[in-house]
Amino acid sequence: MKALIDAYFKEHSLIDHQIESYNDFIERRLQEIVDEVGEIDTEIPGGYKVKLGKIRLGKPIIKEADGSVREITPMEARIRDLTYSVPIYLEMTPIIGGKEGETKEIYIGELPVMLGSKICLLYGKSREELIKLGEDPEDPFGYFIINGTERVLITQEDLIPNRIICEKDERSGKIVDVAKVFSTRHGFRALCTVERHPNGLLYVTFPSFPGQIPLVILMKALGAETDKEILEAINDERFFMEIVLNIQEIREEYNINTQEEALDYIGKRVAPGQARDYRLKRAETVLCNYLLPHLGVNKEDFKKKIKFLGIMTRNCLELYFGYRGEDDKDHYAFKRAKLAGDLMEDLFRYAFQQLVKDIKYQLERQALRNKSPSIQAAVRADVLTERIKHAMATGTWVTGKTGVSQLLDRTSYLATYSQLRRIVSPLSRSQPHFEARELHGTHWGKVCPSETPEGPNCGLVKNFALMCKITREEDDSKIIELLKSFNIKEIEN
C-alpha cells in the first residue's frame, strides 16, 4: 500500500487540481470567452464593427516609473507590494462598411498569474533554480500574489448545472412535485422548473416571466400546437390521461389553440400595454434567452426545448405517482467543484464584457466628436485590470459571493496545504441544514471525514481527501463521436 501511495504522489502533487484548472483556463477558456463575443457592433453611421481574434498572454513583467519594462519574479512582487501578472493582448480588426481593415494586436489589460502554472516564471524550474529565485523548493504553489499579499482561490461546491433534479416541495400545507434544472450557458444561470400542483395542473417557471405559466400554453408557444405533439413530447402512456386533462382544462379556461395566441399570452405578461407586434417579438426573445438557455438561444432550438420540457414533465409525474423517489441533493453525483480555473473564468468573462461595453462607448464618443474611430485609443486597459484585481484583493466575486479569495494561511506547512485543498458549500451558515452537514456515503474517497471546523461552519467547510483526483470537464462531442463509431445512431433533437 505504501508503494502505491508513493507512486501516486511521484506523479501528482497535492495542489495539482488548482494548477491544472488554471492552465486549462489560460489555454482554452480565455479564447472561448473572446469567441462568445465575436465582434463589437457600434451605432456609428456607415456600419463600424470590431472583429475580435486571437488572445495572447505575455510574460510576467513590471513597468517601472521611468517607463522601462522588465521581467518580475514572485519574490520581488512580494517585497515591493506588487501584483504578479502578465499582459493580455487581443487581435482586433476594424470592419468599416463591410470591409475589413488592418488587424492589430492591442494590449487590453493584466491577468494575475497562479504560481506554478505554465505562464509562471517558476514553471519547470529545478530545486536549485527555485532557491536562486528566492523561493522555497518545498512550497506547493497554486496561489496568486495580489498587491504583495499571497491569496488563494477557495474551491466552491455547487449544484450540477443542466441536469434535472426532482423534489417534493411543501407550500401552505400542500405538497407540490417539482422537476428543476439550473440551465447554464456562458456564465448565465437560469432556474427552470416544471411543477405539478395538487389540483393536477402542470406549471412552468423560468426567469423574466412573472409568476407561473401553464405547461400546455408554453408548449404551444414553442411550436407544439396540436394535442398530439404535446403528448409525443412527454411520450409516456402512463400519464396520457393526466396530460389530456391538462390540455382540456387550459382550452376551457384560456381558449388558446395556436402558437401566435400562446405567444401573445406570454407577451401580455412580459410586455403589458405594448402593441401586439412588439408583444409577440418580446415573447419570442424571452423564450429564446431565458427558457433553458443551455439548449440554445435561437428560434431553431424550440424543438429541443419542447423535448426537454417533455422529459422534465415525465420526471415530475413519475415523482408524483411514485415511480421514482426524490433526488438526494447531498449526493456527490449532483455536485460540482468550481476550482480556480472555473472561478477565474467567471471573473474574466464579467470583466471582459465590461471592457467590450467600454470600447463600444469610446468608439461612439470618438465618432460624435467627428474624429475617425481608433481602436487603440478606445481600449482602456484599466477597465479589465481593475475589475479582476479588485475581486481578487477583496474576495467579493461577480456572483456576489464573499470570501472566494482569501489570504494564504502560513501558520504552518499543513495549514497552507489544508487551505489550498479546501471546498466550501454555498449554503447559509445561519441555517441548520442538518443533512447537508452530515457525512454522506458519496464522500468516500473524495472528502476528508474528519477535517472540518467546529461551530457554524461545521460540515459546510470541507477538505478534499488526500488521494482525491478531480477530473476536468470534457467536451461532450468526443463521447458522441465514440458512440457513433459503435454504429449507435444519433437521436434527432
C-alpha positions as CSV (number, residue, x, y, z in Angstrom):
1,M,0.0,0.0,0.0
2,K,2.8,2.4,0.9
3,A,4.5,1.7,-2.5
4,L,1.2,2.5,-4.3
5,I,0.8,5.8,-2.4
6,D,4.4,6.8,-3.1
7,A,4.0,6.1,-6.8
8,Y,0.8,8.2,-6.8
9,F,2.5,11.2,-5.2
10,K,5.5,11.0,-7.6
11,E,3.1,11.8,-10.4
12,H,0.6,14.0,-8.6
13,S,1.1,17.0,-6.3
14,L,-1.5,17.8,-3.6
15,I,-2.2,21.1,-5.4
16,D,-2.4,19.6,-8.9
17,H,-6.1,20.3,-9.2
18,Q,-5.8,24.0,-8.8
19,I,-2.8,24.4,-11.2
20,E,-4.3,22.1,-13.9
21,S,-7.6,24.0,-13.7
22,Y,-5.8,27.4,-14.1
23,N,-3.8,26.0,-17.0
24,D,-7.0,24.9,-18.7
25,F,-8.4,28.4,-18.2
26,I,-5.5,30.2,-19.9
27,E,-5.0,27.6,-22.7
28,R,-8.6,27.0,-23.7
29,R,-11.3,29.0,-21.9
30,L,-9.8,32.5,-22.4
31,Q,-10.2,32.2,-26.2
32,E,-13.7,30.7,-25.8
33,I,-14.8,33.8,-23.8
34,V,-13.5,36.1,-26.6
35,D,-15.2,33.9,-29.2
36,E,-18.5,34.2,-27.3
37,V,-18.4,37.9,-28.0
38,G,-17.1,37.5,-31.6
39,E,-17.4,41.2,-32.6
40,I,-18.3,44.6,-31.2
41,D,-21.1,46.2,-33.0
42,T,-21.4,50.0,-32.8
43,E,-24.0,52.6,-33.6
44,I,-21.6,54.6,-35.7
45,P,-23.1,55.7,-39.1
46,G,-21.7,53.7,-42.1
47,G,-21.6,50.4,-40.1
48,Y,-18.4,50.3,-37.9
49,K,-17.7,47.0,-36.2
50,V,-14.6,45.5,-34.5
51,K,-13.9,41.8,-35.1
52,L,-12.1,40.1,-32.2
53,G,-9.4,37.5,-33.0
54,K,-6.8,35.5,-31.0
55,I,-5.9,36.3,-27.4
56,R,-2.3,36.0,-26.3
57,L,-0.6,36.2,-22.8
58,G,2.8,37.7,-22.4
59,K,5.4,37.0,-19.7
60,P,5.3,38.3,-16.1
61,I,6.6,41.9,-16.4
62,I,6.7,45.1,-14.5
63,K,6.6,48.7,-15.9
64,E,8.9,50.9,-13.8
65,A,8.3,54.6,-13.1
66,D,10.9,55.6,-15.8
67,G,8.9,53.7,-18.4
68,S,11.3,50.7,-18.6
69,V,9.7,47.2,-18.8
70,R,11.4,44.0,-17.4
71,E,10.6,40.6,-16.1
72,I,9.4,40.3,-12.5
73,T,9.9,37.4,-10.1
74,P,7.3,36.3,-7.5
75,M,9.7,37.2,-4.6
76,E,10.1,40.8,-6.0
77,A,6.3,41.2,-6.2
78,R,6.0,40.1,-2.5
79,I,8.7,42.5,-1.3
80,R,7.6,45.5,-3.4
81,D,3.8,45.0,-2.8
82,L,3.1,44.5,-6.5
83,T,0.7,42.2,-8.4
84,Y,2.3,39.2,-10.1
85,S,0.6,39.4,-13.5
86,V,1.0,39.0,-17.3
87,P,-0.1,41.4,-20.0
88,I,-3.1,40.3,-22.2
89,Y,-3.0,41.1,-26.0
90,L,-6.0,40.7,-28.3
91,E,-6.2,40.8,-32.1
92,M,-8.7,43.4,-33.2
93,T,-9.8,44.1,-36.8
94,P,-12.0,47.2,-37.8
95,I,-14.8,46.5,-40.2
96,I,-16.0,49.6,-42.0
97,G,-19.0,49.3,-44.3
98,G,-18.4,45.5,-44.6
99,K,-14.7,45.9,-45.5
100,E,-12.0,44.6,-43.1
101,G,-9.2,46.9,-42.1
102,E,-5.7,46.1,-40.8
103,T,-5.6,43.6,-37.9
104,K,-3.7,45.0,-34.8
105,E,-2.7,43.2,-31.6
106,I,-3.7,45.5,-28.8
107,Y,-2.9,45.4,-25.0
108,I,-6.2,45.1,-23.1
109,G,-5.1,44.5,-19.5
110,E,-3.4,42.4,-16.9
111,L,-4.1,38.8,-15.7
112,P,-2.9,37.7,-12.3
113,V,-0.6,34.6,-12.5
114,M,-1.0,31.5,-10.4
115,L,2.4,30.4,-9.1
116,G,3.4,27.1,-10.7
117,S,1.2,27.5,-13.7
118,K,2.5,27.3,-17.3
119,I,2.8,31.1,-17.6
120,C,4.6,31.5,-14.3
121,L,8.4,32.2,-14.3
122,L,8.8,29.3,-11.8
123,Y,7.2,26.7,-14.1
124,G,9.6,23.7,-14.8
125,K,12.4,25.1,-12.6
126,S,14.7,22.7,-10.6
127,R,15.2,23.0,-6.8
128,E,18.5,24.9,-7.3
129,E,16.9,27.4,-9.7
130,L,13.9,28.0,-7.3
131,I,16.4,28.7,-4.5
132,K,18.2,31.2,-6.7
133,L,14.9,33.0,-7.4
134,G,14.3,33.2,-3.6
135,E,11.6,30.6,-3.5
136,D,11.2,27.6,-1.1
137,P,11.5,24.4,-3.3
138,E,9.0,22.7,-0.9
139,D,6.4,25.4,-1.5
140,P,3.3,23.9,-3.1
141,F,2.4,27.0,-5.2
142,G,-1.2,27.2,-6.6
143,Y,-1.8,30.7,-5.2
144,F,-1.6,34.3,-6.5
145,I,0.3,37.4,-5.4
146,I,-2.0,40.5,-5.4
147,N,-0.5,43.8,-4.1
148,G,2.3,41.9,-2.4
149,T,0.0,39.5,-0.5
150,E,-0.4,35.8,-1.2
151,R,-4.0,35.0,-2.0
152,V,-5.7,31.6,-2.7
153,L,-9.0,30.9,-4.5
154,I,-11.1,28.6,-2.4
155,T,-12.9,25.8,-4.3
156,Q,-16.6,26.4,-4.3
157,E,-19.1,23.5,-4.1
158,D,-22.1,23.9,-6.5
159,L,-25.2,22.0,-7.6
160,I,-24.7,20.4,-11.0
161,P,-25.9,22.6,-14.0
162,N,-28.1,21.3,-16.9
163,R,-29.3,18.2,-15.0
164,I,-32.9,17.6,-13.9
165,I,-33.4,17.3,-10.1
166,C,-36.7,16.1,-8.7
167,E,-38.0,17.0,-5.3
168,K,-41.3,17.5,-3.3
169,D,-41.9,21.0,-2.0
170,E,-44.4,21.8,0.8
171,R,-46.4,25.1,0.2
172,S,-49.2,26.2,2.5
173,G,-49.6,22.7,3.8
174,K,-49.8,21.1,0.3
175,I,-47.2,19.1,-1.5
176,V,-46.1,20.3,-4.9
177,D,-44.0,17.9,-7.1
178,V,-41.1,19.7,-8.8
179,A,-38.6,18.9,-11.6
180,K,-36.0,21.6,-11.8
181,V,-32.8,22.3,-13.8
182,F,-30.2,25.0,-13.4
183,S,-29.8,25.8,-17.1
184,T,-26.3,27.3,-17.5
185,R,-24.8,28.9,-20.7
186,H,-21.7,31.2,-20.9
187,G,-21.9,32.0,-17.2
188,F,-25.6,32.9,-17.2
189,R,-27.6,30.6,-14.9
190,A,-31.4,30.3,-15.2
191,L,-33.5,28.1,-12.9
192,C,-36.3,26.5,-14.8
193,T,-38.9,24.3,-13.1
194,V,-41.9,22.1,-14.0
195,E,-44.4,21.7,-11.2
196,R,-47.4,19.5,-10.6
197,H,-49.9,21.2,-8.3
198,P,-52.3,19.3,-6.0
199,N,-55.2,20.2,-8.5
200,G,-53.4,18.2,-11.2
201,L,-52.3,21.1,-13.3
202,L,-48.8,21.4,-14.6
203,Y,-47.0,24.8,-14.5
204,V,-43.5,26.1,-15.6
205,T,-41.4,28.9,-14.1
206,F,-38.4,30.5,-15.7
207,P,-36.5,33.9,-15.4
208,S,-38.0,37.0,-16.9
209,F,-41.6,35.6,-16.8
210,P,-43.6,36.8,-13.8
211,G,-45.2,34.0,-11.9
212,Q,-46.0,30.7,-13.4
213,I,-47.2,29.7,-16.9
214,P,-49.3,26.6,-17.7
215,L,-47.1,23.9,-19.4
216,V,-49.6,23.4,-22.3
217,I,-49.6,27.2,-23.2
218,L,-45.7,27.2,-23.1
219,M,-45.6,24.1,-25.3
220,K,-47.9,25.8,-27.8
221,A,-45.8,28.9,-27.8
222,L,-42.7,26.8,-28.6
223,G,-44.5,25.3,-31.6
224,A,-46.3,22.2,-30.3
225,E,-49.7,23.4,-31.4
226,T,-51.6,20.1,-31.6
227,D,-52.5,17.8,-28.7
228,K,-50.7,15.0,-30.4
229,E,-47.4,17.0,-30.5
230,I,-47.7,17.7,-26.7
231,L,-48.4,14.0,-25.9
232,E,-45.5,12.9,-28.2
233,A,-43.1,15.3,-26.3
234,I,-43.9,13.7,-23.0
235,N,-44.0,10.3,-24.7
236,D,-45.3,8.1,-21.8
237,E,-48.6,6.2,-22.0
238,R,-48.7,6.0,-18.1
239,F,-49.5,9.8,-18.0
240,F,-51.8,10.0,-21.0
241,M,-54.9,10.9,-19.1
242,E,-53.0,13.4,-16.9
243,I,-51.8,15.4,-19.9
244,V,-55.2,15.2,-21.7
245,L,-56.9,16.7,-18.6
246,N,-54.3,19.5,-18.5
247,I,-54.9,20.2,-22.2
248,Q,-58.7,20.2,-21.7
249,E,-58.5,22.5,-18.7
250,I,-56.3,25.1,-20.4
251,R,-58.5,25.0,-23.5
252,E,-61.7,25.7,-21.5
253,E,-60.1,28.4,-19.3
254,Y,-57.8,30.3,-21.8
255,N,-59.1,29.2,-25.3
256,I,-55.5,29.2,-26.7
257,N,-55.1,27.0,-29.7
258,T,-52.3,28.4,-31.9
259,Q,-48.7,29.4,-31.4
260,E,-49.4,33.0,-32.0
261,E,-52.2,33.1,-29.4
262,A,-49.8,31.4,-26.9
263,L,-47.0,33.9,-27.7
264,D,-49.5,36.8,-27.2
265,Y,-50.5,35.4,-23.8
266,I,-46.7,35.4,-22.8
267,G,-46.3,38.9,-24.4
268,K,-49.1,40.4,-22.3
269,R,-47.3,39.2,-19.2
270,V,-43.7,40.3,-20.2
271,A,-44.7,43.5,-22.1
272,P,-48.1,44.7,-20.8
273,G,-49.7,47.6,-22.6
274,Q,-47.5,47.3,-25.7
275,A,-48.5,46.9,-29.3
276,R,-49.3,43.3,-30.4
277,D,-46.3,43.0,-32.8
278,Y,-43.9,44.2,-30.1
279,R,-45.5,41.8,-27.6
280,L,-45.0,38.8,-29.9
281,K,-41.4,39.7,-30.6
282,R,-40.7,40.3,-26.9
283,A,-42.3,36.9,-26.0
284,E,-40.0,35.1,-28.6
285,T,-37.0,36.9,-27.2
286,V,-37.8,35.8,-23.6
287,L,-38.3,32.2,-24.7
288,C,-35.0,32.2,-26.7
289,N,-32.8,33.7,-24.0
290,Y,-34.3,32.7,-20.6
291,L,-36.1,29.3,-21.1
292,L,-33.5,26.5,-20.9
293,P,-30.7,28.7,-22.5
294,H,-28.2,25.7,-22.4
295,L,-30.1,24.2,-25.3
296,G,-29.6,27.3,-27.5
297,V,-30.8,30.9,-27.8
298,N,-32.4,30.8,-31.3
299,K,-35.9,30.0,-32.6
300,E,-34.5,26.9,-34.3
301,D,-33.8,25.5,-30.8
302,F,-37.5,25.5,-29.8
303,K,-37.9,21.8,-30.8
304,K,-35.1,20.8,-28.4
305,K,-36.8,22.9,-25.6
306,I,-40.2,21.1,-26.3
307,K,-38.4,17.7,-26.0
308,F,-36.5,18.7,-22.8
309,L,-39.7,20.1,-21.2
310,G,-41.4,16.8,-22.0
311,I,-38.6,14.9,-20.1
312,M,-38.9,17.3,-17.2
313,T,-42.7,16.7,-17.1
314,R,-42.3,13.0,-17.3
315,N,-39.9,13.0,-14.3
316,C,-42.2,15.3,-12.3
317,L,-45.2,12.9,-12.9
318,E,-43.1,9.9,-12.1
319,L,-42.3,11.5,-8.8
320,Y,-46.0,12.2,-8.1
321,F,-47.2,8.7,-9.0
322,G,-44.3,7.0,-7.0
323,Y,-42.4,5.6,-10.0
324,R,-39.3,7.4,-8.7
325,G,-38.1,8.9,-5.4
326,E,-36.8,12.4,-4.6
327,D,-33.3,13.1,-5.7
328,D,-30.7,13.4,-2.9
329,K,-29.2,16.8,-3.4
330,D,-26.4,15.9,-0.9
331,H,-25.3,13.0,-3.2
332,Y,-22.0,14.0,-4.9
333,A,-23.3,13.0,-8.3
334,F,-25.4,16.2,-8.1
335,K,-22.4,18.3,-7.1
336,R,-19.6,20.0,-9.0
337,A,-16.4,21.7,-7.6
338,K,-15.6,25.1,-9.0
339,L,-11.8,25.2,-9.0
340,A,-9.5,28.2,-9.6
341,G,-9.9,28.0,-13.4
342,D,-13.7,28.0,-13.2
343,L,-13.7,30.9,-10.8
344,M,-11.3,32.9,-12.9
345,E,-13.4,32.1,-16.0
346,D,-16.5,33.7,-14.3
347,L,-14.4,36.7,-13.3
348,F,-12.7,37.2,-16.6
349,R,-16.0,36.9,-18.6
350,Y,-17.6,39.6,-16.5
351,A,-14.5,41.9,-16.7
352,F,-14.2,41.3,-20.5
353,Q,-17.9,42.1,-21.1
354,Q,-17.4,45.4,-19.2
355,L,-14.4,46.1,-21.4
356,V,-16.4,45.4,-24.6
357,K,-19.1,47.9,-23.4
358,D,-16.5,50.5,-22.7
359,I,-14.8,50.1,-26.1
360,K,-18.2,50.5,-27.8
361,Y,-18.9,53.6,-25.8
362,Q,-15.4,55.1,-26.5
363,L,-15.7,54.4,-30.3
364,E,-19.1,56.1,-30.5
365,R,-17.9,59.0,-28.4
366,Q,-15.0,59.5,-30.9
367,A,-17.5,59.5,-33.8
368,L,-19.7,62.1,-32.1
369,R,-16.6,64.4,-31.9
370,N,-16.1,64.0,-35.6
371,K,-12.9,62.0,-35.1
372,S,-12.0,58.9,-37.1
373,P,-12.6,55.9,-34.8
374,S,-9.3,54.5,-33.4
375,I,-9.4,51.1,-31.6
376,Q,-6.1,51.8,-30.0
377,A,-7.4,54.9,-28.3
378,A,-10.8,53.3,-27.4
379,V,-9.2,50.4,-25.4
380,R,-8.8,51.4,-21.7
381,A,-6.8,48.5,-20.2
382,D,-7.6,49.6,-16.6
383,V,-11.3,48.6,-17.1
384,L,-10.3,44.9,-17.3
385,T,-7.3,45.0,-14.9
386,E,-9.0,46.8,-12.0
387,R,-12.1,44.7,-12.0
388,I,-10.1,41.4,-11.8
389,K,-7.6,42.9,-9.3
390,H,-10.4,44.3,-7.1
391,A,-12.3,40.9,-6.9
392,M,-9.1,39.0,-6.1
393,A,-7.9,41.5,-3.5
394,T,-11.3,41.7,-1.6
395,G,-12.6,38.2,-2.2
396,T,-16.0,39.5,-3.4
397,W,-16.8,37.7,-6.6
398,V,-19.1,38.6,-9.6
399,T,-21.9,36.4,-8.2
400,G,-22.0,38.5,-5.1
401,K,-20.4,35.7,-3.0
402,T,-17.7,36.8,-0.5
403,G,-14.6,35.0,0.8
404,V,-13.8,33.4,-2.5
405,S,-10.3,34.8,-2.5
406,Q,-8.5,34.5,0.9
407,L,-5.1,35.4,2.4
408,L,-2.9,32.3,2.3
409,D,-2.6,30.8,5.8
410,R,1.2,30.5,6.5
411,T,0.7,29.5,10.2
412,S,2.2,26.1,9.4
413,Y,3.1,23.9,6.4
414,L,0.0,21.8,6.9
415,A,-2.3,24.9,7.3
416,T,-1.1,26.1,3.8
417,Y,-1.9,22.7,2.2
418,S,-5.2,22.5,4.0
419,Q,-6.4,25.9,2.7
420,L,-5.3,25.0,-0.8
421,R,-7.4,21.8,-0.7
422,R,-10.5,23.4,1.0
423,I,-14.0,23.2,-0.5
424,V,-16.8,25.4,0.6
425,S,-20.6,24.9,0.4
426,P,-22.8,27.8,-0.8
427,L,-25.4,27.1,1.9
428,S,-26.1,29.7,4.6
429,R,-24.1,29.3,7.9
430,S,-27.1,30.6,10.0
431,Q,-29.5,27.8,8.9
432,P,-29.4,24.3,10.5
433,H,-29.1,22.3,7.2
434,F,-28.5,19.1,9.2
435,E,-28.5,16.7,6.2
436,A,-26.0,18.9,4.2
437,R,-23.6,19.0,7.2
438,E,-23.7,15.2,7.8
439,L,-21.2,12.8,6.3
440,H,-22.7,11.3,3.1
441,G,-21.8,7.9,1.7
442,T,-20.6,9.5,-1.6
443,H,-17.9,11.5,0.4
444,W,-15.9,8.2,0.5
445,G,-12.5,8.8,-1.2
446,K,-13.4,12.3,-2.2
447,V,-13.9,14.4,1.1
448,C,-12.0,14.0,4.3
449,P,-14.4,12.7,7.1
450,S,-12.7,14.5,9.9
451,E,-11.2,17.8,8.7
452,T,-14.0,20.3,9.2
453,P,-14.2,23.3,11.6
454,E,-16.4,23.4,14.7
455,G,-19.2,25.9,15.1
456,P,-21.5,27.3,12.4
457,N,-19.1,26.2,9.5
458,C,-19.2,22.5,10.6
459,G,-19.9,20.3,7.6
460,L,-20.2,23.2,5.2
461,V,-16.4,23.8,5.0
462,K,-14.7,20.6,4.0
463,N,-11.4,19.4,2.6
464,F,-10.6,17.0,-0.2
465,A,-9.3,13.6,0.7
466,L,-5.5,13.2,0.2
467,M,-5.7,10.9,-2.8
468,C,-8.8,12.5,-4.3
469,K,-8.3,13.1,-8.1
470,I,-10.5,15.8,-9.6
471,T,-11.4,15.3,-13.2
472,R,-11.8,18.2,-15.7
473,E,-14.9,18.9,-17.7
474,E,-14.7,17.2,-21.0
475,D,-16.2,18.1,-24.3
476,D,-19.4,16.1,-25.0
477,S,-18.6,15.8,-28.7
478,K,-15.8,13.3,-28.0
479,I,-18.2,10.9,-26.3
480,I,-20.8,11.4,-29.1
481,E,-18.1,10.6,-31.8
482,L,-17.1,7.5,-29.8
483,L,-20.8,6.3,-29.6
484,K,-21.1,6.9,-33.4
485,S,-18.1,4.8,-34.0
486,F,-20.0,1.9,-32.4
487,N,-22.8,2.5,-35.0
488,I,-25.1,4.0,-32.5
489,K,-27.5,6.2,-34.4
490,E,-28.0,9.8,-33.2
491,I,-31.5,10.5,-31.8
492,E,-33.0,13.5,-33.6
493,N,-33.4,16.6,-31.4
